[in-house]
C-alpha cells in the first residue's frame, strides 16, 4: 500500500495516543495538521490500514469502532459507563488447536478478548457501585 501524506498523518496521530480513538476523534486530531481533510478520507484510510494489518480495528459493542496502533497480541478493557478502552498488560500466547473432531490441526492467528466493567474514574463518580 502506498504511504500518502493523509495515511502518514493518521498513523502518526494514532501512534501518539493510547486512548483507542474513534474515527471521529482521530478526524479532530488530524484536522489540526491537515485542515482540509474530510471525515470520509479518514474513515477510508482507517479501513485500509486495518485491512492491511498496520492498525487494529476494535469492535467494542458500540456503534463506533475504535482503533489501536498496537497490533501485538494484547487484551482490552472497556468501561461500560464511559466507553473508554484501554490496553490490559497481559501476554497472549501463541496457540495451536487440535480438537480431534476437526480432523486437522488449526493454527490460531488472532484472539480477540474484551473485558468489560467499570473504570476507576467512573467507579468514583458512581455512588453505591459495588464490585
N, C-alpha and C positions, 0 to 999 in steps of 0.2 A: 504494500500500500504506500502510495506517495505521501510524504510528510508535507502538508500545506501549512501556511502560516496559522490558519484557524485551528487546525488539529494540534499544532505545537502549543499554541496558547491555551487551548482546552486541557491538554495533557499537563502543562505546567501548573495551571490553576488547580487541577485535581490532585497533583502530586504534593502541593503545598498545604493540603487540608487533610485532617483525619476524621472529618465530620460526616463522610459519606453523603455528599450533597445530592440534591435532585438536579435535574436538567435546568429547572428554573433558577435554582440557587447558583449553579455554575454560570448560567447566562448573565446574571447580575455581575459576577466577578469578571467574566471575560469581557463584558462591555466596557469595563474601565480601561482595558488595553486596546480593544477593537470596538470603538463606539458604533460602528455601522453593521456589526454582525447581527444576523437575525436569529430569533429563537429556533426557527426551523433548521438553520445551519448547525446550531449547537446540538439539537436532537439527532440530526442525521449523522454527525460526526461521532457522537457518543455511541450510537448503534454500530457504526463501522468499527470503532475502536474496541467495543466489547466483542463483536463477532470475530475480530482478528486476534483476540486474546491479549490485547495490550492493557485493557482495564477489565474490571468485573462489573456486571450489571446485577444489582441486588433486587430481587423481588421480595419486598418486605411485607406484603399483605396489604399495603395501602395502594391508593390509585396511582401514585407517582413512584417510579423506580428511583433507586439511589445508585450511586456509582462509587467504585473504590479503585484507587490506583494500584493498591497492593494485590497482586494476583497470586501470591503464595498461598498455600493451603492454611486457612485460619477460620475461626468461628466468629459469629457476630451476635451481639446482644441488642435487641430493640426494645425501647421503653414503650409500654402500652399507653402511657399518659401523654407524653410529648412527641413520640415518634422518632426520637433520636436513635441513631445506630452507632455502635462503637465496636471496635475490634476486641476480641477476647484473647488474651495471651495464652493460647493452648496449642500444642502441637497436634497436627492431624497426620496420622501415619499413612504410609503407602499401603494399600490393601489389595490383595488378590482374593477373589471369591471362588470357591469350588463347592457348589452346593449339591453336587451329585445329580439331582433331578434335571439339571440343565444339560448334563452330559459333557459339557466342556467348561474349562476354566474361564472366568470373566475377569478382566483387569479393570478396576475402578479408576476412572480418570479424574473424577471430581465428586466431592462430597459437599453438599450444601446443608449446613445446620444453622438455624437461627434460634437463639434463646430469646424468650420474651419475659418481661417483668416490668418492674418499676425502677427507674434510675434513682440514685441517691438524691438528686436535686428535687425530683417530683415527690419522693417519699417525704422530704422535709416540708413540702408545700401541702401535702395531703394529710390532714389531721385524721387520726384514728386508723391509718393504714397499718395493717398487721402483716407480717411476713408469713 
